[in-house]
Amino acid sequence: MTEIFGVPTQALFGQLLIGLINGSFYALLSLGLAVIFGLLNIINFTHGAQYMLGAFFAYFLLDKAGVGYWWALAIAPLGAGLTGVLIERLMLVRLYKLDHLYGLLLTFGLALIIQGLFRNEFGSSGLPYPIPGELAGGRNLGFMFLPNYRAWVIVASLAICLATWFVIEKTKLGSYLRAATENPALVKAFGVNVPRMITLTYGFGVALAALAGVMAAPIYQVSPQMGADLIIVVFAVVVIGGMGSILGSIVTGFALGLVEGLTKVFYPEASNTVIFVIMAIVLMFKPAGLFGTQR
């Protein structure tokens, strides 16, 4: 059996694949957090619960209405995004002029409520969600076996992240969004409805989390705890990349997924803490994050 640095090739590339998959979800979730923080200045602790909602939306669509995975990719983010719009209009809008801490406390409380309701109804064990037939099976690459669905998750996540970055950084709509974070009064003077833009931005960030939940359902199963287990790591990714940095969220998400995978190969005992160690080091030398700027 071929080895690299004393590690069997199949085991090494297998962990790298797992790292890329985890990195795909880190990137998607941290991207949603960065979009919300960049415009609303709110640290959205409900993000993990909204990721879980996306997976449950997909499960309900299949179980109750017979709607499969491909339609769920469109319907579940839309449904979760609408719940996000309601949260923003009914609750978050009251906190914009207050300290960031109030938004964090509100969203943290909402996350606990949503997760508690689902846990009481469905328990803590996972509910199975099938891989779509078109993506069943895999390919033997010689040095490893690559499941089709996992390859799809990596490619789709990267495409969604890059498309979001392009819209925000390279289009007129994105320029309005960025300008609204710095000078909302000036943007209003150009006839832009800033409150509506803020509402839709929050809904879009929530939809990204829900989309990640749908894509995660066939891999990790559907569980009320799936968001709680992931959100702390995702917040660390956002801090390392830079709060509000779109590019930082994407690059750091995928990179830290790979670092985590390699750590599981060479030093498994540190795999659960390596991201937090990196976060501490980054904060010591660059408190705004690798791609962030001081606000």
C-alpha positions as CSV (number, residue, x, y, z in Angstrom):
1,M,0.0,0.0,0.0
2,T,1.3,3.4,-1.0
3,E,2.1,5.8,1.9
4,I,2.7,9.6,2.2
5,F,4.6,10.7,5.2
6,G,4.1,7.3,6.7
7,V,0.3,7.5,6.3
8,P,-1.6,5.2,3.8
9,T,-2.7,7.1,0.7
10,Q,-6.3,6.0,1.0
11,A,-6.6,7.2,4.6
12,L,-4.9,10.5,3.8
13,F,-7.1,11.4,0.9
14,G,-10.2,10.1,2.7
15,Q,-9.6,12.5,5.5
16,L,-8.9,15.3,3.0
17,L,-12.3,14.6,1.4
18,I,-14.0,14.7,4.8
19,G,-12.2,18.0,5.5
20,L,-13.4,19.4,2.2
21,I,-17.0,18.4,2.9
22,N,-16.8,20.0,6.4
23,G,-15.1,23.0,4.9
24,S,-18.0,23.3,2.4
25,F,-20.5,23.7,5.2
26,Y,-18.2,25.9,7.2
27,A,-17.9,28.2,4.2
28,L,-21.6,28.3,3.4
29,L,-22.6,29.0,7.0
30,S,-19.9,31.5,7.7
31,L,-20.8,33.2,4.4
32,G,-24.3,33.7,5.7
33,L,-23.1,35.0,9.0
34,A,-20.7,37.4,7.2
35,V,-23.5,38.8,5.0
36,I,-25.8,39.4,8.0
37,F,-23.0,41.0,10.1
38,G,-21.7,43.0,7.3
39,L,-25.0,44.9,6.8
40,L,-26.9,44.5,10.0
41,N,-24.0,44.5,12.5
42,I,-25.8,41.6,14.3
43,I,-24.0,38.4,15.4
44,N,-26.7,35.9,14.3
45,F,-26.5,33.1,16.9
46,T,-29.7,31.7,15.4
47,H,-27.8,30.6,12.4
48,G,-27.2,27.1,13.6
49,A,-31.0,26.6,14.3
50,Q,-31.7,28.0,10.8
51,Y,-29.3,25.5,9.3
52,M,-31.2,22.8,11.2
53,L,-34.6,24.3,9.9
54,G,-33.4,23.8,6.3
55,A,-32.7,20.1,6.9
56,F,-36.1,19.7,8.6
57,F,-37.9,21.6,5.8
58,A,-36.4,19.1,3.4
59,Y,-37.4,16.2,5.6
60,F,-41.0,17.4,5.9
61,L,-41.3,18.1,2.2
62,L,-40.2,14.5,1.5
63,D,-42.2,12.8,4.3
64,K,-45.4,14.8,4.1
65,A,-45.6,15.9,0.5
66,G,-43.3,13.5,-1.4
67,V,-41.2,16.4,-2.6
68,G,-37.7,15.2,-3.3
69,Y,-34.2,16.6,-2.8
70,W,-33.9,18.8,-5.9
71,W,-37.1,20.7,-5.2
72,A,-36.2,20.9,-1.5
73,L,-33.0,22.8,-2.5
74,A,-35.2,25.6,-3.7
75,I,-38.2,25.4,-1.4
76,A,-36.5,24.9,1.9
77,P,-34.2,27.9,1.7
78,L,-37.2,30.0,0.6
79,G,-39.3,28.9,3.5
80,A,-36.5,29.4,6.0
81,G,-35.7,32.8,4.5
82,L,-39.3,33.9,5.0
83,T,-39.0,32.9,8.7
84,G,-35.8,35.0,8.8
85,V,-37.7,38.0,7.3
86,L,-40.3,37.7,10.1
87,I,-37.6,37.5,12.8
88,E,-35.9,40.6,11.3
89,R,-39.1,42.6,11.0
90,L,-40.6,41.7,14.3
91,M,-37.6,41.5,16.6
92,L,-34.2,42.5,15.2
93,V,-35.3,45.8,13.8
94,R,-35.8,47.1,17.4
95,L,-32.1,46.4,18.2
96,Y,-30.1,48.2,15.4
97,K,-29.3,51.3,17.5
98,L,-28.3,49.3,20.5
99,D,-25.0,47.5,21.4
100,H,-24.1,44.3,19.4
101,L,-24.6,42.4,22.7
102,Y,-28.4,42.8,22.6
103,G,-28.6,41.2,19.1
104,L,-26.4,38.3,20.2
105,L,-28.5,37.7,23.3
106,L,-31.8,37.8,21.3
107,T,-30.5,35.4,18.6
108,F,-29.0,33.1,21.1
109,G,-32.3,32.9,23.0
110,L,-34.2,32.3,19.7
111,A,-31.8,29.5,18.8
112,L,-32.4,27.8,22.2
113,I,-36.2,28.1,21.7
114,I,-36.2,26.7,18.2
115,Q,-33.8,23.8,19.1
116,G,-35.8,23.0,22.2
117,L,-39.1,22.8,20.4
118,F,-37.7,20.5,17.7
119,R,-35.9,18.4,20.3
120,N,-39.2,17.9,22.4
121,E,-41.0,16.9,19.2
122,F,-38.5,14.7,17.5
123,G,-36.0,13.7,20.2
124,S,-32.2,13.9,19.8
125,S,-31.6,11.0,17.5
126,G,-31.2,11.7,13.8
127,L,-33.9,11.1,11.1
128,P,-32.6,9.5,7.9
129,Y,-32.8,11.5,4.6
130,P,-31.9,9.6,1.4
131,I,-29.3,10.5,-1.1
132,P,-31.0,11.5,-4.4
133,G,-30.8,8.6,-6.9
134,E,-29.0,10.7,-9.5
135,L,-26.1,11.1,-7.0
136,A,-26.0,7.6,-5.6
137,G,-22.8,5.5,-5.8
138,G,-19.3,6.9,-6.5
139,R,-16.2,6.7,-8.5
140,N,-13.0,4.7,-7.9
141,L,-10.1,7.2,-8.5
142,G,-7.5,4.5,-7.8
143,F,-6.1,6.1,-4.7
144,M,-9.5,6.6,-3.1
145,F,-13.3,6.0,-3.6
146,L,-15.2,9.3,-4.2
147,P,-18.9,9.2,-3.4
148,N,-20.9,11.2,-6.0
149,Y,-23.0,13.0,-3.5
150,R,-20.0,14.3,-1.5
151,A,-18.4,15.5,-4.7
152,W,-21.6,17.4,-5.6
153,V,-21.7,19.0,-2.1
154,I,-18.1,20.4,-2.5
155,V,-18.7,21.7,-6.1
156,A,-22.1,23.2,-5.4
157,S,-20.9,24.9,-2.2
158,L,-18.0,26.4,-3.9
159,A,-20.2,27.6,-6.8
160,I,-22.7,29.2,-4.4
161,C,-20.0,30.9,-2.4
162,L,-18.3,32.4,-5.4
163,A,-21.6,33.5,-6.9
164,T,-22.5,35.3,-3.7
165,W,-19.1,36.9,-3.5
166,F,-19.4,38.1,-7.2
167,V,-22.9,39.6,-6.5
168,I,-21.8,41.5,-3.4
169,E,-18.4,42.6,-4.6
170,K,-18.8,43.1,-8.4
171,T,-22.4,44.2,-9.1
172,K,-24.5,47.4,-8.6
173,L,-26.7,45.6,-6.0
174,G,-23.6,44.7,-4.0
175,S,-22.3,48.3,-4.1
176,Y,-25.6,49.4,-2.6
177,L,-25.4,46.8,0.1
178,R,-21.8,47.9,1.0
179,A,-22.7,51.5,0.9
180,A,-25.7,50.9,3.2
181,T,-23.4,49.6,5.9
182,E,-21.4,52.8,5.8
183,N,-23.9,55.6,5.1
184,P,-27.6,54.5,5.0
185,A,-28.8,58.1,4.8
186,L,-26.8,58.6,1.5
187,V,-28.1,55.4,0.0
188,K,-31.7,56.5,0.9
189,A,-31.1,59.7,-0.9
190,F,-30.6,57.7,-4.1
191,G,-34.1,56.3,-3.8
192,V,-33.1,52.9,-2.3
193,N,-35.4,51.4,0.3
194,V,-32.7,50.6,2.9
195,P,-35.0,48.9,5.5
196,R,-36.3,46.5,2.8
197,M,-32.7,45.9,1.7
198,I,-31.7,45.0,5.2
199,T,-34.7,42.7,5.6
200,L,-34.0,40.8,2.4
201,T,-30.3,40.6,3.2
202,Y,-31.1,38.9,6.5
203,G,-33.5,36.6,4.7
204,F,-30.8,35.8,2.2
205,G,-28.3,35.0,5.0
206,V,-30.9,32.6,6.6
207,A,-31.6,31.0,3.2
208,L,-27.9,30.2,2.8
209,A,-27.9,28.5,6.2
210,A,-31.0,26.5,5.3
211,L,-29.5,25.5,1.9
212,A,-26.5,24.1,3.8
213,G,-28.9,22.2,6.0
214,V,-30.6,20.6,3.0
215,M,-27.3,19.6,1.5
216,A,-26.1,18.2,4.9
217,A,-29.3,16.1,5.5
218,P,-28.2,13.1,3.4
219,I,-24.7,13.1,5.0
220,Y,-25.3,13.8,8.7
221,Q,-29.1,13.0,9.0
222,V,-31.7,15.4,10.2
223,S,-31.4,16.2,14.0
224,P,-32.4,19.1,16.3
225,Q,-28.8,19.2,17.5
226,M,-27.1,19.4,14.1
227,G,-26.8,23.2,14.2
228,A,-25.8,23.4,17.9
229,D,-22.9,21.1,17.2
230,L,-21.6,23.1,14.3
231,I,-22.3,26.8,15.0
232,I,-19.4,27.3,17.5
233,V,-16.9,26.1,15.0
234,V,-18.5,28.3,12.3
235,F,-18.2,31.3,14.5
236,A,-14.5,30.5,15.0
237,V,-14.2,30.4,11.2
238,V,-15.8,33.8,10.8
239,V,-13.6,35.3,13.4
240,I,-10.4,33.9,11.7
241,G,-11.5,35.1,8.3
242,G,-12.7,38.5,9.6
243,M,-16.2,39.5,10.7
244,G,-18.2,40.6,7.7
245,S,-15.6,39.6,5.2
246,I,-17.2,37.6,2.3
247,L,-13.9,36.4,0.8
248,G,-12.5,35.6,4.3
249,S,-15.5,33.4,5.1
250,I,-15.1,31.4,1.9
251,V,-11.3,30.9,1.9
252,T,-11.1,30.3,5.6
253,G,-14.1,27.9,5.6
254,F,-12.5,25.6,3.0
255,A,-9.0,26.0,4.4
256,L,-9.9,25.2,8.0
257,G,-11.9,22.1,6.8
258,L,-8.7,20.8,5.2
259,V,-6.6,21.7,8.2
260,E,-9.0,19.8,10.4
261,G,-8.9,16.8,8.1
262,L,-5.1,16.7,8.0
263,T,-5.0,17.0,11.8
264,K,-7.2,13.9,12.1
265,V,-4.5,12.0,10.2
266,F,-1.3,13.3,11.8
267,Y,-2.5,14.3,15.3
268,P,-6.0,13.0,16.0
269,E,-6.0,14.2,19.6
270,A,-6.0,17.8,18.4
271,S,-8.6,17.6,15.7
272,N,-11.4,19.0,17.8
273,T,-9.4,22.0,19.0
274,V,-7.1,22.9,16.1
275,I,-9.5,25.5,14.7
276,F,-9.8,27.2,18.1
277,V,-6.0,27.2,18.5
278,I,-5.7,28.9,15.1
279,M,-8.4,31.4,16.1
280,A,-6.4,32.3,19.3
281,I,-3.2,32.8,17.3
282,V,-4.9,34.9,14.7
283,L,-6.6,37.1,17.3
284,M,-3.2,37.7,19.0
285,F,-1.5,39.0,15.8
286,K,-4.5,40.3,13.7
287,P,-7.6,41.0,15.9
288,A,-9.7,41.9,12.9
289,G,-9.1,38.5,11.2
290,L,-7.1,37.5,8.2
291,F,-9.3,39.3,5.7
292,G,-11.1,41.7,8.0
293,T,-10.6,45.4,8.7
294,Q,-11.0,47.2,12.0
295,R,-14.5,48.7,12.3
